[in-house]
Amino acid sequence: MPLLHWRQNMSLGHEALDADHKHLINLMNRLHYMMLAGDEAAAIHGTLDDLLHYVQYHFEREEGLMRRSGYPNREAHRSLHHELEERLRMFKSAYEWSPETFDRPDFYDFVTDWLLVHFMCEDMRIKPYVAALKEAESV
């Protein structure tokens, strides 16, 4: 389970979205350390809650930018967001049901892989639209 690291090639060139992505990486790394350290179930549960809430907040922001920028594949992108939210809810429920048998490596690997692929592939597709919107709003 390697830690996630922000790299400049992940940047969308939008300060708020980049800050959101960095925060999501930090939350995943915090969960990684908490799970390795054997932190109490309540603390891990709280961080899982934080992750789910922040994902929802970020996706709303990103989807708003896609809508305002006229991104043509917005609905497909939005479906990917909803799929992750549902998976996070399932992981959270599994953790609540049985923290001691929760498959922490599977959870961490799934979410970090999903985020990296999403940042580097799906979100990069919106980059030119977000840049055009930013340009139009600065005029």
C-alpha positions as CSV (number, residue, x, y, z in Angstrom):
1,M,0.0,0.0,0.0
2,P,2.1,2.9,-1.2
3,L,1.2,6.4,-0.1
4,L,-0.3,8.8,-2.6
5,H,1.8,11.8,-3.6
6,W,0.6,14.9,-5.4
7,R,2.5,15.6,-8.6
8,Q,2.3,18.6,-10.8
9,N,1.1,16.5,-13.8
10,M,-2.1,15.9,-11.8
11,S,-3.0,19.6,-11.9
12,L,-6.1,20.8,-13.7
13,G,-4.9,24.3,-13.5
14,H,-7.9,25.2,-11.3
15,E,-6.9,26.2,-7.8
16,A,-10.0,24.9,-6.0
17,L,-10.1,21.6,-7.8
18,D,-6.4,21.0,-7.4
19,A,-6.7,21.9,-3.6
20,D,-9.6,19.4,-3.4
21,H,-7.5,16.7,-5.0
22,K,-4.7,17.4,-2.7
23,H,-7.0,17.2,0.3
24,L,-8.4,13.8,-0.9
25,I,-4.9,12.5,-1.2
26,N,-4.2,13.7,2.4
27,L,-7.3,12.0,3.7
28,M,-6.3,8.7,2.0
29,N,-2.8,9.0,3.5
30,R,-4.2,9.8,6.9
31,L,-6.4,6.7,6.7
32,H,-3.4,4.7,5.6
33,Y,-1.4,5.7,8.7
34,M,-4.3,5.3,11.0
35,M,-4.9,1.8,9.8
36,L,-1.2,0.9,10.0
37,A,-1.0,2.3,13.5
38,G,-4.1,0.4,14.6
39,D,-6.0,3.5,15.6
40,E,-9.3,3.1,17.4
41,A,-12.3,2.1,15.3
42,A,-14.1,5.4,16.1
43,A,-11.2,7.5,14.8
44,I,-11.0,5.5,11.6
45,H,-14.8,5.7,11.2
46,G,-14.6,9.5,11.6
47,T,-12.0,9.7,8.9
48,L,-14.1,7.5,6.6
49,D,-17.0,9.9,7.2
50,D,-14.7,12.8,6.4
51,L,-13.6,11.1,3.2
52,L,-17.2,10.4,2.1
53,H,-18.4,14.0,2.9
54,Y,-15.4,15.6,1.2
55,V,-15.8,13.4,-1.9
56,Q,-19.4,14.5,-2.2
57,Y,-18.5,18.2,-1.7
58,H,-15.7,17.9,-4.3
59,F,-17.9,16.1,-6.8
60,E,-20.5,18.8,-6.5
61,R,-17.9,21.5,-7.2
62,E,-16.4,19.6,-10.1
63,E,-19.8,18.8,-11.6
64,G,-20.8,22.5,-11.3
65,L,-17.7,23.5,-13.2
66,M,-18.4,20.9,-15.9
67,R,-21.9,22.3,-16.3
68,R,-20.8,25.9,-16.5
69,S,-18.0,25.1,-18.9
70,G,-20.2,23.1,-21.2
71,Y,-18.3,19.8,-20.8
72,P,-20.0,17.4,-23.2
73,N,-19.4,14.2,-21.3
74,R,-20.7,15.5,-18.0
75,E,-23.3,12.8,-17.4
76,A,-20.8,10.0,-17.9
77,H,-18.3,11.7,-15.6
78,R,-21.1,12.2,-13.1
79,S,-22.0,8.5,-13.2
80,L,-18.4,7.7,-12.3
81,H,-18.7,10.0,-9.3
82,H,-21.9,8.3,-8.1
83,E,-20.3,4.9,-8.5
84,L,-17.4,5.9,-6.2
85,E,-19.8,7.4,-3.7
86,E,-21.8,4.2,-3.6
87,R,-18.6,2.1,-3.1
88,L,-17.5,4.4,-0.3
89,R,-20.8,4.0,1.4
90,M,-20.5,0.2,1.1
91,F,-16.9,0.2,2.5
92,K,-18.1,2.5,5.3
93,S,-21.0,0.1,6.1
94,A,-18.6,-2.9,6.1
95,Y,-16.3,-1.1,8.5
96,E,-19.2,-0.2,10.8
97,W,-20.4,-3.8,10.7
98,S,-17.1,-5.3,11.5
99,P,-14.0,-3.1,12.0
100,E,-11.8,-6.0,12.9
101,T,-12.5,-7.9,9.7
102,F,-12.6,-4.9,7.4
103,D,-10.2,-5.5,4.5
104,R,-8.1,-2.4,4.9
105,P,-5.6,-3.1,2.1
106,D,-8.5,-3.7,-0.3
107,F,-10.2,-0.5,0.6
108,Y,-7.1,1.6,0.4
109,D,-6.0,0.0,-2.9
110,F,-9.4,0.4,-4.5
111,V,-9.9,4.1,-3.5
112,T,-6.3,5.2,-4.3
113,D,-6.4,3.4,-7.6
114,W,-9.8,4.9,-8.4
115,L,-8.6,8.4,-7.5
116,L,-5.4,8.2,-9.4
117,V,-7.1,6.9,-12.6
118,H,-9.9,9.4,-12.2
119,F,-7.5,12.4,-11.7
120,M,-5.1,11.4,-14.5
121,C,-7.7,10.2,-17.1
122,E,-11.2,11.4,-16.5
123,D,-10.4,14.8,-14.9
124,M,-7.8,15.6,-17.5
125,R,-10.6,15.5,-20.1
126,I,-12.2,18.4,-18.4
127,K,-9.0,20.5,-18.1
128,P,-9.4,22.4,-21.4
129,Y,-13.1,23.2,-20.6
130,V,-12.2,24.4,-17.1
131,A,-9.3,26.5,-18.5
132,A,-11.7,28.1,-21.1
133,L,-14.2,28.8,-18.4
134,K,-11.5,30.4,-16.2
135,E,-10.4,32.5,-19.2
136,A,-13.9,33.6,-19.9
137,E,-14.6,34.5,-16.3
138,S,-11.5,36.7,-16.1
139,V,-12.5,38.9,-19.0
